[in-house]
Amino acid sequence: MYKNEWMTAFYGYEWINIESADEIKYTDKDKKLYEWRIPADNFEEIIIAQSADFKLVETFIEFSSKVKPNEDTYHSIRFYESIDLEYIKSLNADVMCQSNGFRTRLNNLNYFDPADCTRYYNSAIVNYINELTVKTCVAELEGEIVGYYMLKQIEGNIYKGLMTGVLPKARGAFLQYKMQQFLINHIGHPITLINTTQLSNMAVIKNHIRSKRNLSKIEHIFYKKVGF
């Protein structure tokens, strides 16, 4: 069990991450939000979490695969420039927070105010986009930014797709894949790529399957809010 300092500072109350069922006994009734991430095949801890009034808020599926550059040219995709920041923040809010058809733990009104989702992602975008280990590109359609993709170097040749979004009017053209490949081409050598998405995001999962990505993990996220 540990205190998530970033989330605590962001939301203004203690945010505690639980790492095993043994730590349940240390929870208390003070104002806190407890988060517990449990692998989908750990049925024992899933049952314990539910018995202790933890609520399932999201499920993530992770793919980890070896990928390499190709010789394709992506004319509608370019690297991020600082002038793009507000466009990316607005695009992400439209896709991740304001779409009635897309639900995540961050726009769950049982735990957060409506504005919290946009505020959270805006902070994450600003923090990541200025990191030296993060590469960001955007996709354009008739001069308008309609998508973005962030790729972070975890260590050595291991990279992780961090954040991405494509406006509805630009979907169906495999822009997420193309933006990802654009950045891989820039890296210029084979890498291990980690991609994570919500289990409910069937379109993205289908694209990963078509791309022959290797399933590496499915994880449930449970929340318990006390003292509010």
C-alpha positions in Angstrom: 0.0 0.0 0.0 1.3 3.4 -0.9 0.1 7.0 -1.2 -0.1 8.2 -4.8 1.4 11.6 -4.4 0.5 13.0 -7.8 -3.2 11.9 -7.6 -3.4 13.2 -4.0 -2.1 16.6 -5.0 -4.3 16.7 -8.1 -7.6 15.8 -6.5 -7.0 17.3 -3.0 -7.6 14.2 -0.9 -5.6 11.2 -0.1 -5.3 8.7 -2.9 -4.0 5.3 -1.8 -2.9 2.4 -4.0 -3.5 -1.1 -2.7 -1.1 -3.8 -4.0 -2.4 -7.0 -2.4 -5.4 -8.4 -0.4 -3.3 -8.5 2.7 -3.4 -4.7 2.8 -7.2 -4.5 3.1 -7.0 -4.6 6.9 -5.0 -1.3 6.8 -7.8 0.7 5.2 -9.6 3.2 7.5 -12.6 5.5 7.5 -10.8 8.8 6.9 -11.4 10.7 3.7 -9.6 8.7 1.1 -9.9 7.0 -2.3 -8.4 3.5 -2.5 -7.4 2.2 -5.9 -6.7 -1.5 -6.4 -5.4 -2.9 -9.7 -6.0 -6.7 -10.1 -5.0 -9.0 -12.9 -8.0 -10.5 -14.6 -7.0 -14.0 -13.8 -6.6 -13.4 -10.1 -10.1 -14.5 -9.2 -9.4 -14.7 -5.5 -8.5 -11.1 -5.1 -11.3 -10.0 -7.4 -13.8 -11.7 -5.0 -12.1 -10.1 -2.0 -12.2 -6.7 -3.5 -16.0 -7.0 -4.3 -16.6 -8.3 -0.8 -14.8 -5.3 0.6 -17.1 -2.9 -1.3 -14.6 -2.0 -4.0 -16.3 -1.1 -7.3 -15.0 -2.1 -10.8 -14.4 1.2 -12.7 -12.4 0.1 -15.7 -10.6 -2.8 -17.3 -7.4 -2.4 -19.3 -6.0 -4.7 -21.9 -2.2 -4.6 -22.7 -0.3 -5.7 -25.8 3.5 -6.0 -26.0 5.1 -6.7 -29.3 8.2 -6.4 -31.3 7.8 -3.8 -34.1 10.1 -2.3 -36.6 10.3 0.7 -39.0 8.8 0.5 -42.5 9.4 2.4 -45.7 5.9 4.1 -45.9 5.6 7.9 -46.0 2.8 9.5 -44.0 2.1 12.9 -45.6 -0.7 13.9 -43.3 1.4 13.3 -40.1 4.1 15.5 -38.6 5.9 16.1 -35.3 4.2 18.1 -32.6 5.0 21.8 -32.3 4.3 24.0 -29.3 1.6 25.9 -31.1 -0.4 22.6 -31.3 -0.8 22.2 -27.5 -4.2 23.8 -27.2 -5.6 21.9 -30.2 -4.4 18.6 -28.6 -6.0 19.4 -25.3 -9.3 20.4 -26.9 -9.2 17.3 -29.1 -8.5 15.0 -26.2 -11.3 16.5 -24.1 -13.7 15.9 -27.0 -12.7 12.3 -27.4 -12.0 11.2 -23.8 -14.3 13.3 -21.7 -17.2 14.7 -23.6 -18.2 11.8 -25.8 -21.4 10.1 -24.5 -20.3 6.8 -26.1 -16.9 6.6 -24.3 -16.8 6.0 -20.6 -13.7 5.7 -18.4 -13.0 5.8 -14.7 -12.1 9.5 -15.1 -15.6 10.6 -16.3 -17.4 8.4 -13.8 -19.6 10.8 -11.8 -19.7 8.5 -8.8 -16.1 9.5 -8.2 -15.3 12.7 -10.0 -16.8 16.0 -11.0 -17.5 16.5 -14.7 -14.6 19.0 -15.1 -12.1 16.6 -13.4 -11.7 14.5 -16.5 -10.6 17.4 -18.7 -8.4 18.8 -16.0 -6.7 15.5 -15.4 -5.9 14.9 -19.1 -4.8 18.5 -19.6 -2.3 18.1 -16.8 -1.1 14.8 -18.1 -0.6 16.1 -21.6 1.4 19.1 -20.4 3.6 16.9 -18.2 4.3 14.3 -20.8 4.7 16.4 -23.9 7.7 18.2 -22.5 9.5 15.1 -21.4 12.7 14.3 -23.3 11.7 10.6 -23.4 8.4 11.3 -25.1 7.8 11.7 -28.8 4.5 13.3 -30.0 3.1 13.6 -33.5 -0.2 15.0 -34.9 -2.4 14.0 -37.9 -3.9 16.7 -40.1 -6.9 16.8 -42.3 -7.3 19.8 -44.6 -5.1 21.8 -42.3 -6.9 20.8 -39.1 -5.4 18.7 -36.4 -7.6 15.6 -36.1 -5.4 13.2 -34.1 -2.3 13.0 -31.9 -0.1 10.2 -30.5 2.4 10.1 -27.7 5.1 7.5 -27.4 7.4 7.2 -24.4 10.7 5.5 -24.0 10.5 3.4 -20.9 14.0 2.0 -21.0 16.4 0.9 -23.7 14.4 -0.4 -26.7 11.1 -0.6 -24.7 8.5 2.1 -25.6 4.9 2.6 -24.5 2.1 4.3 -26.2 0.9 6.9 -23.7 -2.0 8.9 -25.0 -3.7 9.2 -28.3 -7.0 10.5 -29.8 -8.6 10.8 -33.2 -11.7 13.0 -33.9 -14.8 11.0 -35.1 -14.7 12.6 -38.5 -11.2 11.2 -39.1 -11.8 7.7 -38.0 -11.7 4.7 -40.3 -8.4 5.7 -41.9 -6.2 3.9 -39.3 -4.6 7.1 -38.1 -3.6 5.8 -34.7 -1.6 3.0 -36.4 -0.1 5.5 -38.9 0.9 8.0 -36.2 2.4 5.2 -34.2 4.4 3.9 -37.2 5.5 7.4 -38.0 7.2 7.6 -34.6 8.6 4.1 -34.9 10.1 5.1 -38.3 11.7 8.1 -36.7 13.3 5.9 -34.0 14.7 3.9 -36.8 15.2 0.5 -35.4 13.2 -2.4 -34.0 11.6 -1.8 -30.5 9.3 -3.5 -28.0 6.1 -1.6 -28.1 3.6 -1.6 -25.2 0.0 -0.5 -26.0 -2.7 -0.3 -23.4 -6.4 0.5 -24.0 -9.8 0.1 -22.3 -11.3 -3.4 -22.8 -14.4 -1.6 -24.1 -12.5 0.1 -26.9 -13.2 -2.6 -29.4 -12.1 -0.6 -32.5 -8.6 -0.1 -31.1 -8.4 -3.8 -29.9 -9.4 -5.0 -33.4 -6.6 -2.9 -34.9 -4.1 -4.4 -32.5 -5.3 -7.9 -33.4 -5.0 -7.1 -37.2 -1.5 -5.8 -36.5 -0.7 -9.1 -34.8 0.1 -7.6 -31.5 0.7 -10.0 -28.6 -1.7 -9.8 -25.6 0.4 -9.4 -22.4 -2.0 -8.4 -19.7 -5.7 -7.7 -18.7 -6.1 -5.8 -15.5 -9.2 -4.6 -13.6 -9.2 -1.3 -11.7 -11.3 -1.1 -8.5 -12.1 2.0 -6.5 -13.3 2.5 -3.0 -14.2 5.9 -1.7 -14.5 6.4 2.1 -15.2 9.3 4.4 -17.0 11.5 1.9 
